[in-house]
């Protein structure tokens, strides 16, 4: 894949989208259905032809691009709107680094995602069942790391099994997008040094989607 800023921003929007949806589910029990579907589906894109294809095309991260613009201009929004998503984003980027050094876990994850994809395509097209399988993989692998992302929100939603599956699936998707972000040249220091260029690219991509 070409290591362009456009690709990096699309991948980062994927991470941000997952972070924003985690916050939405945890607080309200709801999630933008198209954005949620794009996040979960991204876990099963094993050999994408492009960065955008991981999310089913650029519209698949439209929600994430809007959320990323929010995070890049926090002064225009209340602290409550950006604080939790920013924390989840940071946690996903950190866990991606932890996972990158664990070839054994990466192999297990790849194998189990392939198996889940096979089951979904042959036996069930139920997204809730798919997210339950994905959440199980997350619990058995990434959840074993010492560092864990602490999700805050409404206890009623956090203790609901279906919502917990949704949150774990989204955290998983965010880490997958963080892997993609690094693959196309993204680095944490870019968020400080290249902030204006990233923001400009976000605006361009959102304008592209609007036409």
URRA-V818759 format. One record per backbone hydrogen bond with DSSP energy under -0.5 kcal/mol. CO is the residue of the C=O (numbers start at 0). NH is the residue of the N-H. E is the energy in kcal/mol with one decimal. If there is no record, write none. Layout:
# URRA-V818759
co/nh/e
CO/NH/E
CO/NH/E
This chain:
# URRA-V818759
co/nh/e
1/3/-1.5
3/7/-2.1
4/8/-2.6
5/9/-2.2
6/10/-2.5
7/11/-2.5
8/12/-2.4
9/13/-1.4
10/14/-1.6
11/15/-2.7
12/16/-2.7
13/17/-1.8
14/18/-2.3
15/19/-2.9
16/20/-2.3
17/21/-2.3
18/22/-1.9
19/23/-2.1
20/24/-3.0
21/25/-2.6
22/26/-2.0
23/27/-2.8
23/28/-0.7
23/29/-0.7
24/28/-1.7
25/153/-2.6
31/35/-2.6
32/36/-2.4
33/37/-2.2
34/38/-2.0
35/39/-2.5
36/40/-2.6
37/41/-1.5
38/42/-0.6
39/42/-1.2
40/43/-1.8
41/44/-1.3
43/45/-1.2
49/53/-0.6
50/53/-1.2
51/54/-1.6
51/56/-2.5
52/55/-1.6
56/59/-1.5
57/60/-2.0
58/61/-1.6
60/64/-2.5
61/65/-1.8
62/66/-2.0
63/67/-2.6
64/68/-2.1
65/69/-1.6
66/70/-2.1
67/71/-1.9
68/72/-0.9
69/72/-0.8
70/73/-0.6
72/75/-1.7
73/76/-1.7
77/80/-0.9
77/81/-1.0
78/82/-2.7
79/83/-0.5
81/85/-2.2
82/86/-1.8
83/87/-2.6
84/88/-2.5
85/89/-2.3
86/90/-2.2
87/91/-2.4
88/92/-2.1
89/93/-2.0
90/94/-2.6
91/95/-1.9
92/96/-1.2
93/97/-1.6
94/98/-2.8
95/99/-2.1
96/100/-0.7
97/100/-0.7
98/101/-2.2
100/102/-0.6
101/105/-2.3
102/106/-2.1
103/107/-1.9
104/108/-3.0
105/109/-2.4
106/110/-2.4
107/111/-2.7
108/112/-2.6
109/113/-2.1
110/114/-1.9
111/115/-2.4
112/116/-2.5
113/117/-2.1
114/118/-2.4
115/119/-2.4
116/120/-2.2
117/121/-1.8
118/122/-2.9
118/123/-1.4
124/126/-0.6
125/129/-2.1
126/130/-2.8
127/131/-1.8
128/132/-1.9
129/133/-2.6
130/134/-2.8
131/135/-1.7
132/136/-1.7
133/137/-2.3
134/138/-2.5
135/139/-1.9
136/140/-0.9
137/140/-0.7
137/142/-2.6
140/143/-1.6
141/144/-1.7
148/150/-0.8
153/156/-1.0
153/157/-2.4
154/158/-2.2
156/159/-0.9
159/163/-2.6
160/164/-2.1
161/165/-1.8
162/166/-2.6
163/167/-2.5
164/168/-2.4
165/169/-2.2
166/170/-2.5
167/171/-2.3
168/172/-2.4
169/173/-2.4
170/174/-2.1
171/175/-2.2
172/176/-2.2
173/177/-1.8
174/178/-2.0
175/179/-2.0
176/180/-2.6
177/181/-2.0
178/182/-2.3
179/183/-1.9
180/185/-3.2
181/184/-1.7
186/189/-1.5
186/190/-0.5
187/190/-1.6
188/191/-1.1
188/192/-2.6
189/193/-2.1
191/194/-0.8
193/197/-2.7
194/198/-2.6
195/199/-2.3
196/200/-2.0
197/201/-2.4
198/202/-2.3
199/203/-2.2
200/204/-2.6
201/205/-2.3
202/206/-2.1
203/207/-2.2
204/208/-1.9
205/209/-1.4
206/210/-0.8
207/210/-0.7
